[in-house]
Amino acid sequence: MTTEIKNGAQFIKQGNNIRVKPGGLDYDLISGKVYDLHWDDWKSTYIFSENGELNLPKKVYELKKDVIFKKRVLKYFEDAPTQTTGIMLAGTKGTGKTVLAKILAKESKLPIIVVGSDYPAKKLNDFFKEFNVPVCVIFDEVEKNWNTNQMLEFLDGIQATAKKLVIMTCNNLNMVSEYMQDRCSRIRYLRKYTPSDNIEIIASVVADSGVRNVAKVTEFIIKNIKLLSIDNIISFINEVKLLEDDETITLEDIIEIMNISTRLVSKEKSDEERIAQTIADVTGKTLEQSLLEVKNTFNGTSSDDTSCTESIGYTPPFDFDNDSDDNEDDEYDEEDE
C-alpha cells in the first residue's frame, strides 16, 4: 500500500469509496464526518467509504458519570504522549454505551472511522499504520465481532503513526482478551455500566414524554422494570401514552404483555381468596362481596340469610378444636372409667 502524498492529501476518492493513493482526486479526511471500514473477501482488500454523520437521538440524556468521563478522556487525548488512547465502554446491552461512544467521537472533532464486523482484526494495523492524521476509531460490541487477542498490536501503536482515539463497546467484559484488561497502555479508560445507572434520568425522560401522571409512571418504572435500558423505558412510556385514556387499564396491565422483564411478584392467594374467587365466578358477585361472605362464614357469622358456602356447595373444613368434640371425649372417658 503506497503512502505517496500529493498536495498534502493522503487519499483519493472514487465515487463514495476512499482509497490511499496513487491515482484519483486528492481527498482529506473531514473532521466530524463518519467513514465506514469494511473488508472485501473476494478482492482481499479494504472498503473505505463516506457515511455522513453520526446519528444521535433528538435529545440525549447524559449521566453525571458520563459527563465527567467524557471530559477526562478528551483532556487526556489532547495531550496524550502515546499514539493510541483506548476506551472501553462495558455493560448490559441498552444501557447507553453506544450513545456515549458517539458523543465522545463527535466531541473529539476528529474524522470518525466505524469499523465493520467483517474487517479482520489482524489486518487493522496494516490499514492504520499509514495514517498521518489523527482519527477516532469505533468498534461496537468488540468481544462479539472480533478476536480481541488479534487487536493487541493495533492498540499498542508501535508504529510512529498519527494519534488514534479508539472507542470500544462490549456487553461482556469477561470475553475481552485478558491482555487488554489492567493494561492502561492498551485501554486507558474503562466505564462499566449497570442497569441501575439510568435511574438518574428516568424522571426527565418521563416528564419529556408528556404522560399525565409523571410521578406515578416514574415510580412504577423504577420499582418494576428489571433492565432499565433506554429502549425499555421509552417503549413502556410510549405504551402508557397510547393507553392512558382507558381508565380500566392499569400500569401492571400494560407491562404484563410487553417483552420487558419485571420485578412484579405475584401474590400467592390464600384459601379464603381462592374460595371467594370461585363464588364470584359462579354467582356474579364482586370479589369484595364474596370475600366478605367467606370471612363471615369462617368467623361464624353471615352477611345475609344464605351462607355463601351453601351457594356453591362448599363445606368448611372440620374443626378439630371444637369444644363439643372435647366434651364428647370427656363423657366417653368417664363412661370407660
Sequence and secondary structure as in RCSB ss.txt:
>XXXX:A:sequence
MTTEIKNGAQFIKQGNNIRVKPGGLDYDLISGKVYDLHWDDWKSTYIFSENGELNLPKKVYELKKDVIFKKRVLK
YFEDAPTQTTGIMLAGTKGTGKTVLAKILAKESKLPIIVVGSDYPAKKLNDFFKEFNVPVCVIFDEVEKNWNTNQ
MLEFLDGIQATAKKLVIMTCNNLNMVSEYMQDRCSRIRYLRKYTPSDNIEIIASVVADSGVRNVAKVTEFIIKNI
KLLSIDNIISFINEVKLLEDDETITLEDIIEIMNISTRLVSKEKSDEERIAQTIADVTGKTLEQSLLEVKNTFNG
TSSDDTSCTESIGYTPPFDFDNDSDDNEDDEYDEEDE
>XXXX:A:secstr
     BTTB EEEETTEEEESSSSEEE   TT EEEEEEETTTTEEEEEE  S    SS    HHHHHHHHHHHH
HHHH SSSEEEEEEEESTTSSHHHHHHHHHHHTTS EEEE TTS GGGHHHHHTT  S EEEEESSHHHHS GGG
GHHHHHT S    EEEEEEES GGGS TTTTT TTT  EEEEE GGGGHHHHHHHHHHHT S HHHHHHHHHHHB
SS  HHHHHHHHHHHHHHTT TT  HHHHHHTSS  B        HHHHHHHHHHHHH   HHHHHHHHHHHHTT
  SSSS HHHHHT      TT HHHHHHHHHHHHHH 
